[in-house]
């Protein structure tokens, strides 16, 4: 019982002594810039994850490439230009507004308008349906079917 209590106390105390992770780069300023910039870029493998949060090998290679570009003295805009030239606008979370990306910007509104139009015409069609009168012969056939199922 004492060893169990000791293990429980040790498990509670150890996380309190954990330290903040140190950056992997040599220069902390470049590392901070790289992290900030890579949060605005999309991982090409994961697609819905930022470059900073991805654990894919390509993401690590791209982060290393960003470090190299920054050490060469390039500013953030030049690094982004380099990556978009190499990988296209897909690497950006916020692609620029230009003819190639218009569908990205207007696509959701177009689909919403299309859905609203389909919904409107479907409701209109239902409202305009006329009820066909039922004659005595059809009522008798229906009653006969109900009697047979009892």
C-alpha positions in Angstrom: 0.0 0.0 0.0 2.9 2.4 0.8 4.5 1.7 -2.6 1.3 2.4 -4.4 0.9 5.7 -2.5 4.5 6.6 -3.2 4.0 5.9 -7.0 0.8 8.0 -7.0 2.6 10.9 -5.3 5.5 10.6 -7.7 3.2 10.7 -10.7 1.6 13.9 -9.4 4.9 15.6 -8.7 6.9 14.8 -11.9 4.7 16.9 -14.3 5.3 20.0 -12.0 9.0 19.8 -12.7 8.6 19.8 -16.5 10.3 22.6 -18.3 9.3 24.4 -21.5 10.7 22.9 -24.7 13.7 24.7 -26.1 13.6 25.6 -29.8 15.4 23.2 -32.1 17.2 26.0 -34.1 20.4 27.6 -33.1 19.0 31.2 -33.3 15.9 31.7 -31.2 14.9 34.9 -33.1 14.9 33.0 -36.4 13.1 30.1 -34.7 10.4 32.4 -33.5 10.0 34.0 -36.9 9.8 30.5 -38.5 7.2 29.3 -36.1 5.1 32.5 -36.6 5.4 32.2 -40.4 4.7 28.4 -40.5 1.5 28.9 -38.6 0.2 30.8 -41.6 1.2 28.1 -44.1 -0.6 24.9 -44.9 1.1 21.5 -44.6 1.1 20.0 -48.1 0.7 16.5 -46.8 -1.9 17.0 -44.0 -3.8 19.7 -45.8 -5.9 20.8 -42.8 -3.0 21.3 -40.5 -0.6 24.2 -40.3 3.0 23.7 -41.2 3.9 24.5 -37.6 1.7 21.8 -36.1 2.4 19.0 -38.7 4.6 16.0 -37.9 5.0 14.9 -41.5 8.5 14.6 -43.0 7.7 17.1 -45.7 6.6 19.6 -43.1 9.9 19.3 -41.3 11.7 19.7 -44.6 9.7 22.9 -45.3 10.4 24.3 -41.8 14.1 23.6 -42.4 13.9 25.4 -45.8 12.2 28.4 -44.1 15.1 28.5 -41.6 17.6 28.4 -44.4 15.8 31.2 -46.2 15.7 33.3 -43.1 19.3 32.8 -42.3 20.1 34.0 -45.8 18.5 37.3 -44.8 15.2 37.0 -46.6 12.1 38.6 -44.9 8.8 36.8 -44.4 7.3 38.1 -47.7 10.3 36.8 -49.7 10.0 33.4 -48.0 6.3 33.2 -48.7 7.0 34.2 -52.3 9.6 31.5 -52.6 7.2 28.8 -51.2 4.2 29.9 -53.4 6.5 29.9 -56.5 7.6 26.4 -55.7 4.3 24.9 -54.3 1.6 27.3 -55.5 -1.1 29.2 -53.6 -2.2 25.9 -51.9 0.5 26.4 -49.3 -1.2 29.5 -48.1 -4.1 29.4 -45.6 -5.3 32.7 -47.0 -4.7 32.5 -50.7 -4.7 35.9 -52.6 -7.7 37.0 -54.5 -7.0 36.4 -58.2 -8.7 34.7 -61.1 -7.2 31.3 -60.2 -8.5 31.4 -56.7 -11.9 33.0 -57.3 -13.6 29.6 -56.8 -12.0 29.3 -53.3 -13.4 32.7 -52.4 -16.8 32.6 -54.0 -17.4 28.8 -54.0 -19.1 28.6 -50.6 -21.5 31.4 -51.5 -22.2 29.8 -54.9 -23.0 26.5 -53.3 -25.3 28.2 -50.7 -27.1 30.1 -53.5 -27.5 26.9 -55.5 -28.9 25.0 -52.5 -31.3 27.9 -51.7 -32.5 28.0 -55.3 -33.1 24.2 -55.4 -34.9 24.4 -52.1 -37.1 27.3 -53.3 -38.0 25.6 -56.6 -38.8 22.3 -54.8 -41.1 24.1 -52.4 -42.8 26.0 -55.2 -43.3 22.8 -57.1 -44.9 21.1 -54.0 -47.2 24.1 -53.5 -48.4 24.0 -57.1 -49.3 20.3 -57.1 -53.0 19.9 -57.5 -54.8 17.2 -55.6 -56.5 14.8 -57.9 -60.0 13.9 -56.8 -60.6 10.3 -55.7 -63.6 8.6 -57.2 -65.9 6.0 -55.6 -64.2 3.1 -57.5 -60.8 3.9 -56.0 -62.3 4.2 -52.5 -64.0 0.8 -52.9 -60.7 -0.7 -54.1 -58.8 0.8 -51.1 -61.5 -0.5 -48.7 -61.3 -3.9 -50.2 -57.5 -4.0 -49.8 -57.9 -3.0 -46.1 -60.5 -5.7 -45.5 -58.2 -8.3 -47.1 -55.3 -7.4 -44.8 -57.3 -7.9 -41.6 
